[in-house]
Amino acid sequence: MIESPREQARAMPHLPGVYLMKNSDGKVIYVGKAKDLHNRVTSYFSKGKDLKTTFLVSKIASIEYIITGNEYEALVLENNLIKKHNPHYNISLKDGKSYPLIRITNEKFPKVFKTRRLIKDGSEYYGPYPDVKSLDRYLELIDRMFPLRKCSTPLKKRYAPCLYYHIGRCSGACAGLISEEEYAKHVDKVRSFLAGRDDSLINQVREEMEAAAKELKFEVASEKRDLLRALESVSQVQQVEDFSEESRDYAACEMRMHLATVSIMQIRDGRLMGKALYRAETFGDETETLLHFLVQYYGDGGNIPQHLFVSHEVDLPLIQKFFKENFSWPTEVSLPTEGRHYRVLRMAAENAARDVEKRLKSRENPQALEELMEVLNLENLPQRIEGFDISHLEGKHTVASLISFWEGRPDKKNYRRYNIRTLGGKVDDYGAMREVITRRYTRLVKEESPLPDLILIDGGKGQVNAAKEVLWELGLDEVPLVGLAEEFEEIHFPDERPPLRLSESSLGLKVLQAVRDEAHRFASSLNIQQRSKEAAFTLLESIDGIGPQRSQRLMQTFGTLEALLATPPEDIARLAQVPLTVAQRVIKTLHL
């Protein structure tokens, strides 16, 4: 007879160790440690537990345990098992939501861009920048002032430069049109701005704002004022100092129901060097979750601080033993209750609280986008997704749709439709896709408009490769691109990665399906309109006195046959500039 999880808990010994909770599929969903396995695990099943624990315990199908010599051994084993199984209800460092940095790549012709990932390859990093909107405006200004390259890293040789070169936004390093020395001068100027050593950029914008105001160009002055505020906001990031040379970390955990967020703030050489948020759904309380996080976060021995301040009464001797046993760097761990360290810790706790409350209010879409960011290996959360589809009937009326989703929901004001012009009646879905991608992103580049976080094509590898060719020519090959093929719901990539199948219950897949299906619906509706319009032209031109020009004029004036029928002949003659007798004949024929 199979024991229930409650019975398995009651059978556990009163010894230190680690327990592994599994779901009905046999997958480990939570790993925990305990001084006393029996007391800790049976506590999950005691009466009067809160809603959070009741909800999570309902997912347990079986529990296993491993006895250890002491609690410290349990702590180390627990960390190793979390790394091995990546349980859903343990905190995961993959869920970090760090503030963005500016990266200058370590290359002969460096690229400057926003990132949330720190890669140890010799690249330079500036930040972090909590005000993302101000950072984006700052980077836009740098982009306009300095002709730095936009293409992928590492730099790939081209025979001809991309569109950015022709509009003065790139110096053509890929085509050998600028020397390393000249390019380096542009990059050095950017470094000076980012390091706060050069105020000329701020001064220039301030002068332009004042000049526009004097000339009564108030709209221009307002834009310059907003840009000035963005520049000042970004420059202040490098000024968070407390004149102390010691290294300190502040870690705070906040929970709402089963959702947890850990916020960490790093101060190095007296300067705020980093902020990040890490998220989890967890069985544990705030103290247990924070301890899990600390062991994982510092487990690789990188960036260990001299002082660590925590928000809850974690087992301080235990965590200090962890630092002592694993690293030569002495770390003092404490729980401040007043003073400057307490105030900084409260800031970290406030960041965590805001994040977890936001997650509690809106669960499904953020979780879906985070899943897509992970499974598609995206640099940023795919807040803006643009989807494309092609529709035609036997090569006629070929149209393309562009639909836009913002934060997982349709953003209909940014939908667009395209009549395909270049096929000449041929059936060529790939050619149609190349045309619509070219028209869409050539315009965005020329208008200096924001690019999407993800492009989704309705189709498989062929359609994706067609779009990839255009993005490459435009120098936009770093814009993430995937296709979703309907037959097996496979995700296709523009590189050597094999097709990816997500589970039917995947929230990320549901978002992609919603984008794909909406693009298909929008394209099909336009195709139907086009066919209906052609039928209207055919019918009008069958009437005596109506040829191609007059039918065109009538449809341009009234839009539909229904609107034409509802208009008196005298108004038709006057508005469409046709003889009254012809207008009367049209009404008489259409009423038959």
C-alpha positions as CSV (number, residue, x, y, z in Angstrom):
1,M,0.0,0.0,0.0
2,I,1.3,3.4,-1.0
3,E,1.7,5.8,1.9
4,S,0.3,9.3,1.7
5,P,2.6,12.3,2.0
6,R,1.2,12.9,5.5
7,E,2.1,9.3,6.6
8,Q,5.5,9.6,5.0
9,A,6.1,12.8,7.1
10,R,5.1,11.0,10.3
11,A,7.6,8.2,9.6
12,M,10.6,10.5,9.3
13,P,13.2,10.4,12.1
14,H,14.0,13.1,14.6
15,L,17.4,13.8,12.9
16,P,19.0,16.5,10.8
17,G,18.7,16.1,7.0
18,V,17.2,17.2,3.7
19,Y,13.7,16.4,2.4
20,L,12.6,16.3,-1.3
21,M,8.9,16.9,-2.1
22,K,7.7,15.4,-5.5
23,N,4.5,15.9,-7.5
24,S,2.4,13.2,-9.2
25,D,4.9,13.1,-12.1
26,G,7.7,12.2,-9.8
27,K,9.4,15.6,-10.3
28,V,11.1,17.3,-7.4
29,I,9.1,20.5,-6.7
30,Y,10.8,21.6,-3.4
31,V,13.9,20.8,-1.4
32,G,14.3,21.8,2.2
33,K,16.6,21.2,5.2
34,A,15.8,20.7,8.8
35,K,17.5,20.2,12.2
36,D,14.7,17.7,12.9
37,L,13.2,16.1,9.8
38,H,10.1,14.7,11.6
39,N,9.1,18.0,13.3
40,R,9.7,20.1,10.2
41,V,7.9,18.1,7.6
42,T,4.9,17.1,9.7
43,S,4.4,20.8,10.4
44,Y,3.3,21.2,6.8
45,F,0.3,18.9,7.5
46,S,-0.8,20.3,10.8
47,K,-4.3,21.9,11.1
48,G,-4.8,25.6,10.9
49,K,-2.1,26.2,8.3
50,D,-2.5,29.3,6.2
51,L,-3.9,29.3,2.6
52,K,-0.5,29.5,1.1
53,T,0.7,26.3,2.7
54,T,-2.6,24.5,2.1
55,F,-2.3,25.3,-1.6
56,L,1.2,24.2,-2.0
57,V,0.9,21.0,0.1
58,S,-1.9,20.0,-2.3
59,K,0.7,19.5,-5.0
60,I,2.8,17.0,-3.0
61,A,2.5,13.4,-4.1
62,S,5.4,11.9,-2.2
63,I,8.3,12.9,0.1
64,E,11.8,11.5,0.3
65,Y,14.6,12.4,2.8
66,I,18.3,12.1,3.3
67,I,19.9,12.1,6.8
68,T,23.0,14.2,7.4
69,G,25.5,14.4,10.3
70,N,24.5,17.9,11.3
71,E,22.6,21.0,10.1
72,Y,25.5,22.5,8.2
73,E,25.9,19.3,6.1
74,A,22.1,19.6,5.5
75,L,22.6,23.2,4.3
76,V,25.3,22.2,1.8
77,L,23.4,19.1,0.5
78,E,20.2,21.2,0.2
79,N,22.1,23.7,-2.0
80,N,23.5,21.0,-4.2
81,L,20.1,19.3,-4.7
82,I,18.5,22.6,-5.6
83,K,21.1,23.1,-8.3
84,K,20.6,19.6,-9.5
85,H,16.8,19.5,-9.6
86,N,15.9,23.3,-10.0
87,P,12.7,22.8,-8.1
88,H,9.7,25.1,-9.0
89,Y,9.1,26.1,-5.4
90,N,12.7,26.9,-4.5
91,I,14.1,30.4,-5.3
92,S,16.0,30.4,-8.5
93,L,18.8,32.7,-9.5
94,K,17.5,32.5,-13.1
95,D,14.5,34.6,-12.0
96,G,16.7,37.6,-11.3
97,K,15.3,40.9,-12.4
98,S,18.3,43.1,-12.4
99,Y,18.4,46.7,-13.4
100,P,20.0,47.3,-16.8
101,L,23.6,48.1,-17.5
102,I,25.3,49.8,-20.4
103,R,27.9,47.5,-22.0
104,I,30.8,48.5,-24.2
105,T,32.0,45.3,-25.8
106,N,35.7,44.2,-25.8
107,E,36.3,44.4,-29.6
108,K,38.3,46.3,-32.1
109,F,35.1,48.1,-33.0
110,P,33.1,48.1,-29.8
111,K,29.3,48.1,-29.6
112,V,27.4,50.1,-27.0
113,F,24.1,48.8,-25.8
114,K,21.8,48.1,-22.9
115,T,21.9,44.7,-21.2
116,R,20.9,42.9,-18.1
117,R,23.6,40.2,-18.4
118,L,27.1,40.6,-17.2
119,I,29.5,38.6,-19.3
120,K,33.1,38.3,-18.1
121,D,34.9,38.7,-21.5
122,G,36.7,42.0,-20.9
123,S,33.7,44.2,-21.8
124,E,33.1,47.4,-19.8
125,Y,29.9,48.0,-17.9
126,Y,28.3,51.1,-16.5
127,G,25.3,51.3,-14.2
128,P,23.1,49.9,-13.0
129,Y,20.3,52.3,-14.1
130,P,17.0,52.0,-12.1
131,D,15.2,54.6,-14.4
132,V,14.9,52.5,-17.6
133,K,13.0,55.1,-19.6
134,S,15.7,57.8,-18.9
135,L,18.4,55.3,-19.9
136,D,16.6,54.6,-23.2
137,R,16.5,58.3,-24.0
138,Y,20.1,58.6,-23.0
139,L,21.1,55.8,-25.4
140,E,19.0,57.3,-28.2
141,L,21.0,60.5,-27.8
142,I,24.3,58.7,-27.9
143,D,23.0,56.8,-30.9
144,R,22.3,60.0,-32.8
145,M,25.5,61.8,-31.8
146,F,28.0,58.9,-32.5
147,P,27.9,56.7,-35.6
148,L,28.6,53.5,-33.7
149,R,27.7,50.1,-35.1
150,K,24.3,48.4,-34.4
151,C,25.0,45.0,-35.9
152,S,25.6,41.7,-34.0
153,T,28.6,40.8,-31.9
154,P,31.2,39.7,-32.9
155,L,31.4,42.1,-35.9
156,K,30.9,40.3,-39.3
157,K,32.5,41.4,-42.5
158,R,30.0,42.9,-45.1
159,Y,30.6,43.9,-48.7
160,A,28.3,46.8,-48.3
161,P,27.1,48.7,-45.2
162,C,23.6,48.4,-43.9
163,L,20.8,51.1,-43.9
164,Y,22.1,52.7,-40.7
165,Y,25.2,53.8,-42.6
166,H,23.2,55.5,-45.4
167,I,21.2,57.5,-42.9
168,G,24.3,58.6,-41.0
169,R,23.8,56.4,-37.9
170,C,26.7,54.0,-38.4
171,S,30.3,54.5,-39.6
172,G,30.4,51.3,-41.7
173,A,32.9,49.4,-39.6
174,C,31.6,46.2,-41.0
175,A,32.6,47.3,-44.6
176,G,35.9,48.8,-43.6
177,L,34.8,52.4,-44.0
178,I,36.3,53.7,-40.8
179,S,39.7,53.1,-39.1
180,E,40.1,51.6,-35.6
181,E,41.6,54.9,-34.4
182,E,38.7,57.1,-35.6
183,Y,36.2,54.7,-34.3
184,A,38.0,54.6,-30.9
185,K,37.6,58.4,-30.6
186,H,33.8,58.0,-30.7
187,V,33.9,55.2,-28.1
188,D,36.3,57.2,-25.8
189,K,33.8,60.1,-25.8
190,V,31.0,57.8,-24.8
191,R,33.1,56.4,-22.0
192,S,33.7,60.0,-20.7
193,F,29.9,60.6,-20.7
194,L,29.1,57.4,-18.9
195,A,31.9,57.8,-16.3
196,G,30.6,61.3,-15.5
197,R,33.8,63.0,-16.6
198,D,32.2,65.0,-19.4
199,D,29.3,67.3,-18.9
200,S,29.3,68.7,-22.5
201,L,26.3,66.5,-23.5
202,I,24.1,67.9,-20.7
203,N,25.4,71.4,-21.4
204,Q,24.6,71.0,-25.1
205,V,21.0,69.9,-24.4
206,R,20.5,72.7,-21.9
207,E,21.7,75.3,-24.4
208,E,19.4,73.9,-27.1
209,M,16.4,74.0,-24.6
210,E,17.1,77.6,-23.7
211,A,17.5,78.6,-27.4
212,A,14.2,77.0,-28.3
213,A,12.4,78.8,-25.5
214,K,13.8,82.1,-26.6
215,E,12.6,81.5,-30.1
216,L,9.1,80.5,-28.7
217,K,9.5,77.0,-29.9
218,F,7.8,75.6,-26.8
219,E,7.2,72.1,-28.1
220,V,10.9,71.7,-29.0
221,A,11.9,73.2,-25.6
222,S,9.6,70.8,-23.8
223,E,11.3,67.8,-25.6
224,K,14.7,69.1,-24.7
225,R,13.6,69.6,-21.1
226,D,12.5,66.0,-20.9
227,L,15.8,64.8,-22.4
228,L,17.8,67.0,-20.0
229,R,16.0,65.4,-17.1
230,A,16.8,61.9,-18.5
231,L,20.4,62.8,-18.8
232,E,20.6,64.1,-15.3
233,S,18.8,61.1,-14.0
234,V,21.3,58.7,-15.6
235,S,24.3,60.8,-14.6
236,Q,23.2,60.6,-10.9
237,V,23.5,56.8,-10.9
238,Q,27.3,57.2,-10.7
239,Q,27.0,59.6,-7.7
240,V,25.5,57.3,-5.1
241,E,28.4,57.3,-2.7
242,D,28.9,57.1,1.1
243,F,32.7,57.6,1.1
244,S,33.4,54.1,2.6
245,E,35.9,51.7,1.0
246,E,34.4,48.5,2.5
247,S,32.2,46.1,0.5
248,R,28.7,45.5,1.7
249,D,25.6,43.6,0.5
250,Y,22.0,44.1,1.7
251,A,19.6,41.3,1.2
252,A,15.8,41.6,2.0
253,C,13.0,39.1,1.5
254,E,9.3,39.9,1.2
255,M,6.5,37.4,0.7
256,R,2.8,37.6,-0.2
257,M,0.9,34.3,-0.1
258,H,3.3,31.8,-1.8
259,L,5.1,34.5,-3.8
260,A,8.6,35.6,-2.7
261,T,11.0,38.3,-3.9
262,V,14.5,38.8,-2.6
263,S,16.1,42.2,-3.2
264,I,19.8,42.6,-3.0
265,M,21.8,45.8,-3.1
266,Q,25.6,45.8,-3.5
267,I,27.9,48.6,-2.4
268,R,31.5,48.5,-3.4
269,D,34.2,51.1,-2.6
270,G,31.4,53.4,-1.3
271,R,29.4,53.2,-4.5
272,L,26.1,51.5,-5.3
273,M,27.1,49.0,-7.9
274,G,24.1,46.8,-8.3
275,K,20.5,46.1,-7.5
276,A,18.6,43.0,-8.4
277,L,15.4,41.1,-7.6
278,Y,15.0,37.4,-7.5
279,R,11.6,35.7,-7.5
280,A,10.1,32.4,-6.4
281,E,7.0,30.5,-5.4
282,T,7.9,28.7,-2.3
283,F,6.9,26.4,0.5
284,G,9.2,28.2,3.0
285,D,8.7,31.3,5.0
286,E,10.7,34.5,4.5
287,T,13.6,33.4,6.8
288,E,14.0,30.0,5.1
289,T,13.7,31.5,1.6
290,L,16.3,34.1,2.4
291,L,18.7,31.5,3.6
292,H,18.2,29.4,0.5
293,F,18.9,32.5,-1.6
294,L,22.2,33.4,0.2
295,V,23.7,30.0,-0.2
296,Q,22.8,29.9,-3.9
297,Y,23.8,33.5,-4.6
298,Y,27.3,33.3,-3.0
299,G,27.8,29.6,-3.7
300,D,30.2,30.2,-6.6
301,G,32.5,32.3,-4.5
302,G,32.2,35.4,-6.7
303,N,31.9,38.9,-5.4
304,I,31.8,38.0,-1.7
305,P,31.3,41.1,0.5
306,Q,33.0,42.0,3.8
307,H,29.7,42.7,5.4
308,L,26.3,41.1,4.7
309,F,23.2,42.7,6.2
310,V,20.0,40.6,6.2
311,S,16.3,41.5,6.8
312,H,15.3,38.4,8.8
313,E,16.8,36.3,11.6
314,V,18.4,33.6,9.4
315,D,20.7,31.2,11.3
316,L,23.6,33.6,11.5
317,P,26.2,31.1,12.9
318,L,25.2,28.7,10.2
319,I,25.5,31.1,7.3
320,Q,28.8,32.5,8.7
321,K,30.1,28.9,8.9
322,F,29.2,28.5,5.2
323,F,31.3,31.5,4.3
324,K,34.2,30.4,6.5
325,E,34.2,26.8,5.3
326,N,34.0,27.6,1.6
327,F,35.8,30.9,1.1
328,S,38.9,32.5,2.5
329,W,37.2,35.9,2.5
330,P,35.8,36.7,6.0
331,T,32.2,37.9,5.8
332,E,30.4,39.3,8.8
333,V,26.6,38.6,8.7
334,S,24.2,40.7,10.8
335,L,20.6,41.9,11.2
336,P,20.6,45.7,11.7
337,T,17.7,47.3,13.7
338,E,18.7,50.9,13.4
339,G,21.2,53.3,11.8
340,R,22.4,53.7,8.2
341,H,22.6,50.0,7.4
342,Y,19.0,49.5,8.6
343,R,17.9,52.4,6.4
344,V,19.6,50.9,3.3
345,L,18.1,47.5,4.1
346,R,14.6,49.1,4.3
347,M,15.2,50.4,0.8
348,A,16.0,46.9,-0.4
349,A,12.9,45.5,1.4
350,E,10.7,48.2,-0.2
351,N,11.9,47.2,-3.6
352,A,11.1,43.6,-2.8
353,A,7.7,44.4,-1.4
354,R,6.7,46.5,-4.5
355,D,7.8,43.7,-6.8
356,V,6.0,40.9,-5.0
357,E,2.8,43.0,-4.7
358,K,2.9,43.7,-8.4
359,R,3.2,40.0,-9.1
360,L,0.4,39.2,-6.9
361,K,-2.0,41.6,-8.7
362,S,-1.1,40.3,-12.2
363,R,0.2,36.7,-12.3
364,E,-0.4,35.1,-15.7
365,N,1.2,37.5,-18.3
366,P,4.4,38.4,-16.4
367,Q,5.0,34.7,-15.7
368,A,4.4,33.9,-19.3
369,L,6.8,36.5,-20.6
370,E,9.4,35.5,-18.1
371,E,9.1,31.9,-19.3
372,L,9.5,33.1,-22.9
373,M,12.6,35.1,-21.9
374,E,14.2,31.9,-20.5
375,V,13.2,29.3,-23.0
376,L,14.0,31.5,-26.0
377,N,17.2,32.8,-24.4
378,L,16.2,36.4,-24.8
379,E,18.3,39.4,-23.5
380,N,15.2,41.3,-22.3
381,L,11.6,40.5,-21.2
382,P,9.5,40.4,-24.5
383,Q,7.2,43.2,-23.5
384,R,6.6,44.3,-27.2
385,I,6.0,41.3,-29.5
386,E,5.2,42.0,-33.2
387,G,3.6,39.2,-35.2
388,F,3.3,38.7,-39.0
389,D,1.2,36.6,-41.3
390,I,0.6,36.3,-45.0
391,S,-2.9,35.7,-46.6
392,H,-3.9,35.2,-50.2
393,L,-6.3,33.3,-52.5
394,E,-4.6,31.5,-55.3
395,G,-2.0,34.2,-55.5
396,K,-4.5,37.0,-55.7
397,H,-5.2,39.6,-53.0
398,T,-1.9,38.8,-51.2
399,V,-1.9,40.8,-48.0
400,A,0.2,40.8,-44.8
401,S,-0.7,41.7,-41.3
402,L,1.4,43.2,-38.5
403,I,-0.1,42.9,-35.0
404,S,1.4,44.1,-31.8
405,F,1.2,42.7,-28.2
406,W,2.3,44.8,-25.2
407,E,3.0,42.8,-22.0
408,G,1.1,39.8,-23.3
409,R,-2.0,41.7,-24.5
410,P,-3.2,43.0,-27.9
411,D,-2.1,46.6,-28.6
412,K,-4.6,47.3,-31.4
413,K,-3.5,50.9,-32.1
414,N,-0.3,49.5,-33.4
415,Y,-1.8,47.0,-35.8
416,R,-0.9,47.5,-39.5
417,R,-2.0,46.0,-42.9
418,Y,0.0,45.7,-46.0
419,N,-1.0,45.1,-49.6
420,I,1.9,43.1,-51.2
421,R,3.1,44.9,-54.3
422,T,6.1,42.9,-55.6
423,L,4.7,39.5,-56.5
424,G,2.8,40.2,-59.7
425,G,0.2,37.5,-59.0
426,K,2.7,34.8,-58.1
427,V,2.2,32.6,-55.0
428,D,5.3,33.3,-52.9
429,D,4.8,33.4,-49.2
430,Y,8.6,33.9,-48.6
431,G,8.7,36.8,-51.0
432,A,5.7,38.4,-49.4
433,M,7.3,38.0,-45.9
434,R,10.5,39.6,-47.2
435,E,8.5,42.6,-48.5
436,V,6.5,43.2,-45.3
437,I,9.5,42.9,-43.0
438,T,11.5,45.2,-45.3
439,R,8.7,47.9,-45.3
440,R,8.1,47.7,-41.5
441,Y,11.6,47.8,-40.2
442,T,13.0,50.2,-42.8
443,R,10.4,52.7,-41.6
444,L,11.2,52.1,-37.9
445,V,14.9,52.6,-38.6
446,K,14.3,55.8,-40.6
447,E,11.9,57.2,-37.9
448,E,14.3,56.1,-35.1
449,S,11.4,54.3,-33.5
450,P,11.8,51.6,-30.8
451,L,12.2,48.0,-32.1
452,P,10.2,45.1,-30.7
453,D,11.6,42.8,-28.1
454,L,10.5,39.8,-30.2
455,I,9.3,39.2,-33.8
456,L,7.0,36.2,-34.3
457,I,6.3,34.8,-37.8
458,D,3.3,32.6,-38.5
459,G,5.2,29.7,-40.1
460,G,8.2,27.4,-40.0
461,K,11.9,27.6,-40.9
462,G,11.3,28.9,-44.4
463,Q,9.3,31.9,-43.3
464,V,11.7,32.6,-40.5
465,N,14.7,32.5,-42.8
466,A,13.0,34.9,-45.2
467,A,12.5,37.4,-42.4
468,K,16.1,36.8,-41.2
469,E,17.6,37.8,-44.6
470,V,15.9,41.2,-44.4
471,L,16.8,41.9,-40.8
472,W,20.4,41.0,-41.7
473,E,20.4,43.4,-44.6
474,L,19.0,46.2,-42.3
475,G,21.6,45.5,-39.6
476,L,18.9,44.3,-37.3
477,D,20.0,40.7,-36.9
478,E,20.1,41.1,-33.1
479,V,16.3,41.6,-32.9
480,P,15.0,38.3,-31.6
481,L,13.1,36.3,-34.2
482,V,11.1,33.1,-34.1
483,G,8.4,31.3,-36.0
484,L,5.5,29.3,-34.7
485,A,4.3,26.4,-37.0
486,E,0.7,25.4,-36.4
487,E,1.0,21.7,-37.2
488,F,3.0,20.6,-34.1
489,E,3.1,24.1,-32.4
490,E,6.9,24.0,-32.9
491,I,9.0,27.1,-32.3
492,H,11.5,27.6,-35.1
493,F,14.7,29.7,-34.7
494,P,16.8,31.6,-37.3
495,D,20.0,29.7,-36.3
496,E,21.1,26.1,-35.9
497,R,18.9,25.5,-32.8
498,P,16.4,22.6,-33.4
499,P,12.6,23.3,-33.2
500,L,11.3,23.7,-29.7
501,R,8.1,22.2,-28.4
502,L,6.6,23.6,-25.2
503,S,4.0,21.8,-23.2
504,E,0.4,22.5,-24.0
505,S,0.0,24.1,-20.5
506,S,2.9,26.5,-21.1
507,L,1.9,30.1,-20.4
508,G,4.6,31.3,-22.8
509,L,3.3,29.1,-25.6
510,K,-0.2,30.5,-25.0
511,V,1.1,34.0,-25.6
512,L,2.8,33.0,-28.8
513,Q,-0.3,31.2,-30.0
514,A,-2.4,34.3,-29.2
515,V,0.0,36.5,-31.2
516,R,0.1,34.0,-34.1
517,D,-3.7,33.5,-34.2
518,E,-4.4,37.3,-34.0
519,A,-2.0,37.9,-36.9
520,H,-3.8,35.2,-38.9
521,R,-7.2,36.6,-38.1
522,F,-6.2,40.2,-39.0
523,A,-4.6,39.1,-42.3
524,S,-7.6,37.0,-43.3
525,S,-10.0,39.8,-42.6
526,L,-8.1,42.1,-44.9
527,N,-8.0,39.4,-47.6
528,I,-11.8,39.0,-47.4
529,Q,-12.2,42.8,-47.7
530,Q,-10.0,42.8,-50.8
531,R,-11.9,40.0,-52.4
532,S,-15.2,41.8,-51.6
533,K,-13.8,45.0,-53.1
534,E,-12.8,43.3,-56.3
535,A,-16.3,41.8,-56.6
536,A,-17.7,45.3,-56.2
537,F,-15.5,46.6,-59.0
538,T,-16.6,43.7,-61.3
539,L,-20.3,44.4,-60.6
540,L,-20.0,48.2,-61.1
541,E,-18.1,47.8,-64.4
542,S,-20.9,45.5,-65.7
543,I,-23.2,48.6,-65.7
544,D,-23.4,50.6,-68.9
545,G,-21.5,53.8,-68.6
546,I,-19.2,52.6,-65.8
547,G,-15.6,51.7,-66.6
548,P,-12.5,51.2,-64.5
549,Q,-12.0,54.9,-63.7
550,R,-15.6,55.6,-62.7
551,S,-15.8,52.3,-60.6
552,Q,-12.5,53.3,-58.9
553,R,-13.9,56.8,-58.2
554,L,-17.2,55.4,-56.8
555,M,-15.5,53.0,-54.5
556,Q,-13.0,55.6,-53.3
557,T,-15.9,58.0,-52.5
558,F,-18.3,55.6,-50.8
559,G,-16.1,52.7,-49.7
560,T,-18.8,49.9,-50.0
561,L,-21.7,49.1,-52.2
562,E,-24.0,49.4,-49.2
563,A,-23.0,53.0,-48.7
564,L,-23.4,53.7,-52.4
565,L,-26.9,52.3,-52.4
566,A,-27.9,54.5,-49.4
567,T,-27.0,57.7,-51.2
568,P,-29.4,59.6,-53.5
569,P,-28.4,59.7,-57.2
570,E,-28.0,63.5,-57.1
571,D,-25.4,63.2,-54.4
572,I,-23.6,60.3,-56.2
573,A,-23.4,62.4,-59.3
574,R,-22.0,65.4,-57.4
575,L,-19.6,63.6,-55.1
576,A,-18.2,61.0,-57.6
577,Q,-18.3,63.4,-60.6
578,V,-20.4,61.1,-62.8
579,P,-23.4,62.0,-65.0
580,L,-26.8,62.0,-63.2
581,T,-28.2,59.4,-65.7
582,V,-25.3,57.1,-64.9
583,A,-25.8,57.5,-61.2
584,Q,-29.5,56.7,-61.6
585,R,-28.6,53.6,-63.6
586,V,-26.2,52.4,-60.9
587,I,-28.9,52.7,-58.2
588,K,-31.5,51.0,-60.4
589,T,-29.1,48.1,-61.3
590,L,-27.9,47.5,-57.7
591,H,-31.5,47.4,-56.5
592,L,-32.4,44.5,-58.9
